[in-house]
Amino acid sequence: MSDEILPSVVPPQSEDELMQRCQQIAGQTLGQLAAQAGIIVPNDLRRHKGWVGNLLENLLGADAGNHAEPDFTGLGIELKTLPLAANGLPKESTYVCTVSMTETGELSWQDSWLCRKLSKVLWLPVEADKQIPLAERYVGQGFIWQPDETQTALLKQDWEELMDALVLHGQAGLTARHGQVLQIRPKAANSRVLAQAIADDGSVELQNPRGFYLRSEFTAQILQADKACRSPA
């Protein structure tokens, strides 16, 4: 077996087909799924932070790769794993996409990559308790989520306020505490990674890249709403 993620299977042709694939992997461990894909499970995720997501993309047929498209390009659906702690709640905030530091002040919410990324999401819950070896962690039942009017309003409000703060104060005036459901945090392996950004005087400078993250409290609400829908009346 290889420790590299192999090319994806044929992309699903419909949302129903995608959900059927989700049902096939639900209740299996990462070790079982890795064996099916011919992939070696790393001992931990410290040096393989994207491994779980890449494995699931491979098995479900995500075809976007590194392109600026939803993971399932033909369906317009983004795939997000949802690592769960021992109490069954999201363990951490969820990375969505990078912040375009050279276009702050020019984009509208409707045209933003964040808005397009979150228009339709396939959530895949995965056990993330550190007491459980990586290969023995189970994958849960995936579900499709689209933000309702209230959620969209919250996301839009946070996005606009965060982008305004970047324009007015730059990165120095922005912390992870800003935002109700969204936050902006550094998105890089270390502080030596740099990307182009607009400085306070309007010039282009190199800064640490930033990413948009959904707060864990927000994803917990999404998860609980899906569980409520599945529960018998």
Long-range contacts (C-beta under 8 A, 24 or more apart in sequence): 1-35, 1-38, 1-39, 1-40, 2-38, 2-39, 2-40, 3-39, 3-40, 3-42, 4-39, 5-37, 5-39, 5-51, 5-54, 5-55, 5-57, 5-58, 6-37, 6-38, 6-39, 6-58, 7-58, 8-57, 8-58, 8-60, 8-61, 8-62, 8-63, 9-58, 9-59, 9-60, 9-61, 10-61, 11-61, 11-62, 11-63, 11-72, 11-73, 11-74, 12-60, 12-61, 12-72, 12-74, 12-75, 13-74, 14-75, 15-75, 15-77, 15-144, 18-60, 18-61, 18-72, 18-75, 18-77, 18-122, 19-142, 19-144, 21-59, 21-60, 21-61, 22-60, 22-122, 22-124, 22-141, 22-142, 23-141, 25-56, 25-59, 25-60, 25-139, 26-139, 26-140, 26-141, 26-142, 27-138, 27-139, 27-140, 27-141, 28-138, 28-139, 29-135, 29-136, 29-137, 29-138, 29-139, 30-55, 30-126, 30-134, 30-135, 30-136, 30-137, 30-138, 30-139, 31-134, 31-135, 31-136, 33-59, 33-139, 34-135, 41-134, 41-135, 42-134, 43-134, 44-134, 45-134, 52-81, 52-83, 52-126, 53-79, 53-81, 56-81, 56-124, 56-126, 56-139, 60-122, 68-113, 70-116, 70-117, 70-120, 71-122, 72-122, 75-120, 76-119, 76-120, 77-120, 77-121, 77-122, 77-144, 78-117, 78-118, 78-119, 78-120, 78-121, 78-122, 79-121, 79-122, 79-124, 80-121, 80-122, 80-123, 80-124, 81-123, 81-124, 81-125, 81-126, 82-123, 82-124, 82-125, 82-126, 82-219, 82-223, 83-126, 83-127, 83-128, 84-125, 84-126, 84-127, 84-128, 84-129, 84-140, 85-128, 85-129, 86-129, 86-131, 89-216, 89-220, 89-223, 90-216, 90-219, 90-220, 90-223, 91-128, 91-216, 92-216, 93-183, 93-185, 93-213, 93-214, 93-215, 93-216, 93-219, 94-213, 94-214, 94-216, 94-219, 95-187, 95-211, 95-212, 95-213, 96-211, 96-212, 96-213, 96-214, 97-211, 97-212, 98-187, 98-195, 98-209, 98-210, 98-211, 98-212, 99-166, 99-184, 99-187, 99-209, 99-210, 99-211, 99-212, 101-166, 101-195, 101-196, 101-197, 101-198, 101-207, 101-209, 101-210, 102-196, 102-197, 102-198, 102-204, 104-163, 104-166, 104-167, 104-198, 105-163, 105-167, 107-163, 109-156, 109-159, 109-160, 112-159, 114-155, 114-159, 114-212, 115-155, 115-156, 115-159, 118-147, 118-155, 119-146, 119-147, 120-144, 120-145, 120-146, 121-145, 121-146, 123-219, 123-222, 123-223, 123-226, 125-223, 143-226, 145-222, 145-226, 151-181, 151-218, 154-180, 154-181, 154-218, 155-181, 155-182, 158-182, 159-212, 162-212, 167-198, 170-199, 170-200, 171-197, 171-207, 171-208, 171-210, 179-215, 180-215, 181-214, 181-215, 181-217, 181-218, 182-212, 182-213, 182-214, 182-215, 183-212, 183-213, 183-215, 184-210, 184-211, 184-212, 184-213, 185-210, 185-211, 185-213, 186-210, 186-211, 187-211
